[in-house]
Amino acid sequence: MIRRWVAGRERRLRPGARTVIGIALLALLLLGAVFAPILASHPPDRLFDAVMAAPGTDGHVLGTDSVGRDVTARLLHGARVSLSVGVGATAIAAVVGFVVGGVAGYAGGAVDRLLMVVVEVFLSFPAVLLAIALVAFMGPGLRSVIIALAAVGWTDFARLVRGDLLVLREREFVASARAAGAGRVRIILRHLLPHLAGPIIVLSSFGLASAILSEAALSFLGLGVSPPTSSWGSMLADGRTFMRVAPHLTWIPGLAITLAVLGFHLVGDALRDFSDPRTRR
Amino acid sequence: MTLFALRRLLWAVPVLLGVSILVFTIARVIPGDPVLIATGLERADPKILAETAQRLGLDRPLWVQYADYLGDLVRGDLGHSLRHRRPVSALILGRLPATLELATAAFLLAIAAGIPLGVVAAVRRGTGFEHAAILGAVGGMSVPAFWLGLLLILLFSLQLGWLPATARGGSLPGAFAALLTGGGLSPLWRSLSHLLLPALALAAPTTGLMVRMTRSSMLDVLGEDYILAARARGLSERTIVYRHALKNALVPVVTIAGLFLGRLLGGAVVLETVFAWPGIGRMAVLAVRSRDYAVIAGTALMVAVGFVVINAAVDLVYAWLDPRVRYD
């Protein structure tokens, strides 16, 4: 009996190959970002004489870039930019989306319709184009990029929270909480939020993936963080100019972006399957 | 149907108004000094600035400015480009065909690759093929299209020298017209050879999404009772999959075709820069560099309006095809 229960649990918890790959990629990304100054044997801004050195030359494991900076160091420090932009933008998007979706889903009626028009308006713009326009008018920099990506990402959270709330608010435990005298805010935060936590965490993982992709695109176009700071997107823009003579400057940052985004996609899939076994196939 | 169509079109009105308010807000309210934006200057004599503000009407209340802006929009006036010294609307219309050609080509490639792969992944459930297809699909969704574009240039243009790396080789419809009027195959080849690499790069993320959606929708349908009934009748697996399941499985995929188009247009913005493709995305990015703000705002507005209109049209066609939709 117990053995069968454990076996059932185990099957439920046994991660698939994709999940293992995803977790490994994210662990690598996190370790690289946190320990960047220790792991990198050179500071990211130091100029060496060897310009565009191939990987493996003179102790530069991944070579040097077009002005002679250590690619490994810039890659590790770039992980910090990607991760902080991703986390910052997604956190703001989740909070804004939660508040807007919460108000729409709980209030219903005209308020709901108005807020859904607002969501629809934001969804009418291709994400990258809206982000470009916002950064163009706010001026480049880390703060602008985070705000722009949050402005692009909050609608998914709002729609998720609204949709779930419309179903949840009809449930009996909400009626009983209301009968017990609980106020609206208390019902949303204490009774409804726990039900929403799972889907929000899952969506955050996918949100991080697209925020990192968009940050890379903005930096690639020269609209991201300001030049001395290293970012994977701007490394790629630099490498593009010297694609013929130093292809490693194109390969390396692009691969880093892809693997980081892949990690968040795979972990997002795993979290979704775990929190909602019905979607598992 | 008429009632549904009217309601659907009416729903688009507040969304379009909202789009104009959002673009107005980004262009006129967010920047610290809209006068500097309007003149394209970084700083100037305060007296000149005050005069310019008065001349452009930027000293009036925001709602009056918005009403003016909306009036201009309704007349098709998106403002003037400082750099090109031409109306923004003319600039956009001149570059739109190139962008649409690229997005359409990528869309067709994504359908041609994504749907068959998704179907086979669902049919061969639990096999190595399915796992490989899913991992490949997630990989496709994770690769930045602009990096994939660079890699394609590196391989096919710089190393193998098979295909041109940049620019457009003339319009594809134009090349077809040339073929029909006896102009030979060379315009068509030139057009396609320039289009292939950017279209492939742009198609990758959408293909990944298409594989996953088709597979999951196909699995849903294959679990339906009528499929079981078809099996009980002894129909061949081939007939069941392709005649009974596939059509219904594609309904949800087709429904969000408009969404795919939006993603492709967004991806095209960055990709056009990589391939020097003369579309609206490259124009917008160049406009950011040259502080040509009217072009940035105008492009964002036009693309969003186009998206709203296309989505409304898709909904109408869908409701016409499937009467059940109208009662939702």
Interface residues (C-beta under 8 A of the other chain):
Chain A: A17 R18 V117 V118 E120 V121 F122 L123 S124 F125 P126 A127 V128 L129 L130 I132 A133 L134 V135 A136 F137 M138 A209 L213 A216 A217 F220 L221 G222 L223 L236 R240 M243 R244 P247 T250 W251 G254 I257 T258 L259 V261 L262 H265 L266 D269 R281
Chain B: P14 V15 G18 V19 I21 L22 V23 I26 A27 I30 P31 I37 R125 H131 I134 L135 V138 G139 M141 S142 V143 P144 F146 W147 L150 L151 I153 L154 L158 S216 L219 G262 R263 L265 G266 G267 V269 V270 T273 V274 G281 A284 V285 A287 V288 R289 Y293 I296 A297 T299 A300 V303 A304 V305 F307 V308
